[in-house]
Amino acid sequence: MKTTYLRASTATEVWACLTMLRAKTAVVDIEPFVAFWDTDQTILEEGIATILGSVADAGLDAVLFATNSTRRLPTPPTATWARIGYLASAGKPLRTAAYRDLPRPGVVIGDQVATDGVLAWRLGYAFVHYAPGLATTPLGPRVMGQIGRPIRALLFRRTGFPRPG
């Protein structure tokens, strides 16, 4: 069964997608949406704080930051309005146990169809493909982007994009 696919190139477009989808859970990939690859701990923490500030009024019950990298936080992020989590070495899309008790409907926001998108499909969540058109991207994510192209057509139905207004 195919699931919803939306493409966004800016944070504003991501927020518009969240509003349209009326998700209760957002699973947010770290690189490059929250913090770019190889940035320091301060940038990661500031990125998470920015994201949480931006989605505070989106009606979410849970936000889980998930990354396949080993990047960790010294203290877990918190918010009074939702359950917040952080999952390093997530094993996306193979491991799904950490996502099973999250409220539905859900959305995965990430830059890779082959990992984030397949995770969304496995969970029955919508997928917001964050594709900012960066001038430089590390080799690994570039290769994964190519692998994801044929997967997108197999797993997702394209949905009209909500233009921010």
matplotlib code that plots the C-alpha trace (Angstrom):
import matplotlib.pyplot as plt

x = [0.0, 1.3, 1.4, 1.5, 4.6, 5.2, 8.3, 9.5, 12.6, 12.3, 11.3, 8.3, 7.2, 7.7, 5.5, 2.8, 2.9, 2.6, -0.5, -2.1, -1.4, -2.7, -0.2, -0.1, 3.5, 6.5, 9.6, 12.4, 15.6, 18.6, 20.9, 20.5, 17.1, 18.0, 21.8, 24.2, 26.5, 29.7, 28.4, 29.1, 26.9, 25.9, 24.5, 22.6, 21.0, 20.1, 18.6, 16.4, 15.3, 14.4, 12.4, 10.5, 9.7, 8.5, 6.1, 4.8, 1.4, 1.2, -1.0, 1.6, 1.4, 4.9, 8.1, 10.9, 14.3, 15.9, 19.3, 21.2, 24.4, 25.9, 25.3, 23.9, 22.7, 24.0, 20.4, 17.2, 15.1, 11.9, 8.7, 5.6, 3.2, 4.3, 6.3, 9.8, 12.5, 15.9, 17.1, 20.7, 21.9, 18.3, 18.8, 16.2, 14.4, 15.1, 14.3, 10.8, 10.1, 10.9, 8.1, 5.3, 3.7, 3.7, 0.3, -1.2, -1.4, 2.3, 4.7, 8.5, 10.4, 13.8, 16.1, 16.4, 13.7, 15.8, 15.9, 13.4, 10.9, 11.0, 10.6, 7.5, 6.1, 6.8, 5.0, 2.1, 3.1, 3.2, 6.6, 7.8, 10.9, 13.0, 15.1, 16.7, 18.9, 22.1, 25.3, 27.4, 26.3, 28.6, 29.1, 27.1, 23.9, 24.3, 24.6, 21.6, 19.6, 20.2, 19.2, 16.0, 14.7, 13.2, 12.0, 9.8, 7.8, 7.2, 6.1, 4.5, 1.6, 2.4, 0.1, -0.5, 1.8, 0.2, 1.7, 2.3, 0.3]
y = [0.0, 3.4, 6.3, 10.1, 11.8, 15.5, 17.3, 20.5, 22.6, 25.0, 24.8, 26.9, 24.3, 21.5, 23.4, 23.8, 20.0, 19.3, 21.6, 19.9, 16.4, 17.1, 14.7, 13.8, 12.5, 13.9, 11.8, 14.3, 13.3, 15.3, 15.8, 18.2, 19.5, 20.1, 20.4, 19.9, 17.0, 17.4, 20.4, 20.6, 19.9, 23.5, 23.7, 20.4, 21.7, 25.0, 23.2, 21.1, 24.1, 25.9, 23.0, 22.6, 26.3, 26.1, 23.2, 24.1, 25.1, 22.4, 20.1, 17.4, 15.0, 13.6, 14.6, 12.1, 13.2, 10.2, 9.8, 6.9, 8.7, 8.3, 12.0, 12.2, 14.9, 15.5, 15.9, 14.8, 17.6, 18.5, 20.5, 20.9, 20.5, 17.1, 14.0, 14.6, 12.0, 11.6, 8.4, 8.1, 5.1, 4.6, 1.9, 3.5, 1.9, -1.5, -0.9, 0.2, -0.7, 2.8, 4.2, 1.7, 3.5, 7.0, 8.6, 8.3, 9.7, 10.4, 11.9, 11.3, 14.4, 13.5, 13.9, 10.3, 8.2, 5.0, 5.4, 8.1, 7.4, 3.6, 4.1, 6.2, 3.6, 0.8, 2.7, 3.8, 7.4, 10.2, 11.2, 14.8, 14.6, 17.6, 18.4, 21.8, 21.7, 22.1, 23.2, 20.6, 17.3, 14.6, 11.6, 9.1, 11.2, 11.9, 8.1, 7.4, 10.0, 8.2, 4.8, 6.4, 7.6, 4.3, 3.5, 6.7, 5.6, 2.1, 3.2, 6.7, 8.5, 12.1, 14.6, 18.2, 20.5, 23.1, 26.4, 28.6, 31.8]
z = [0.0, -0.9, 1.6, 1.4, 0.1, 0.3, -0.8, 1.1, 0.4, 3.4, 7.0, 6.2, 3.7, 6.2, 8.8, 6.1, 5.4, 9.2, 9.3, 6.3, 7.6, 11.1, 12.5, 16.2, 16.0, 14.1, 13.7, 12.7, 11.1, 12.3, 9.3, 7.5, 8.8, 12.4, 12.1, 9.2, 9.1, 11.1, 13.1, 16.8, 19.8, 20.3, 16.7, 17.3, 20.6, 19.0, 16.0, 18.3, 20.3, 17.1, 15.8, 19.0, 19.1, 15.5, 16.1, 19.5, 18.1, 15.5, 17.6, 18.0, 20.9, 20.3, 18.6, 18.2, 16.8, 15.2, 13.5, 12.2, 13.3, 16.8, 17.7, 21.2, 23.5, 27.0, 28.3, 26.5, 25.0, 26.7, 26.2, 28.3, 25.3, 24.0, 24.6, 23.2, 22.5, 20.9, 19.3, 18.2, 16.1, 15.2, 12.6, 10.2, 8.4, 9.9, 13.6, 14.3, 17.9, 19.3, 17.2, 17.9, 20.9, 19.3, 18.7, 15.2, 12.6, 12.2, 9.8, 9.2, 8.1, 6.5, 3.6, 2.5, 0.9, 1.4, 5.2, 6.4, 3.7, 4.0, 7.8, 7.2, 4.9, 7.4, 10.1, 8.0, 8.4, 5.8, 4.6, 4.2, 2.0, 3.1, 0.0, 0.4, -2.7, -0.9, -2.7, -0.9, 0.6, 1.8, -0.4, 1.7, 1.7, -2.1, -2.8, -0.6, -2.4, -5.7, -4.1, -2.9, -6.4, -7.5, -4.0, -4.0, -7.0, -5.4, -1.9, -2.1, -3.7, -4.4, -2.7, -3.6, -1.8, 0.6, -0.3, 2.8, 2.7]

ax = plt.figure().add_subplot(projection="3d")
ax.plot(x, y, z, "-o")
ax.set_aspect("equal")
plt.show()
